Amino acid sequence: MSDMVFHAPAGILADTLSRAGGEVYFYRFDGQLPLVGSYTGAFHGLDIPFVFGTVRKGPLAATMGWSSDIRTLSRRMQKSWARFAHGEVPGHDGLPSWPQWQPTTRQALRLAAKPGVLEDPHAAARKLWGPLLLPTPVLSSIDAQPSRVARE
């Protein structure tokens, strides 16, 4: 469900905005709830308490736990979002270089206890769900013509 509702459309939108000349910085949040472990993985909205520094408060606090990894990830994300809100590149010295999204490479930053750069993180979702989300001519132009904005 996440692939169809979030991952595939987000990648298609990132491609389109980038081709239109926008500066796009894509990320995948891979934070986990320490007390639950990898059972749930990262789910939609889990990044919000990290961005606002509220992982010790609110409805998820009991499952978040509190570790130096959680604290560090939250601070890194807060700093990145603040930089982005001020019109700066969201990366900083606590993260690997955050690449600008390009439709030809589709690099994204992985936000987790050990951050890194991902190559085309949602390729499988885009290939599976893309044809169902967009008419075939539009999808073909998105995948085949990296220098043009797809128009129908």
FENFENFEN-V324863 format. One record per pair of residues at least 12 apart in sequence whose C-alpha atoms are under 6 Angstrom apart, sorted by the first residue. I is the first residue (numbers start at 1). J is the second residue. Records with the same first field share a line. If there is no record, write none. Layout:
I=J + J
//
This chain:
3=125
4=129
8=125 + 126
15=103
16=149
19=148 + 149
20=149
24=100 + 101
25=100 + 101
26=108
27=108 + 109 + 110
28=110
29=111
30=42 + 111 + 112
31=112
33=64
34=64 + 65
35=63 + 65
50=74
51=77 + 78
53=74
69=113
73=113
103=146
106=120
107=119 + 120
138=150
//
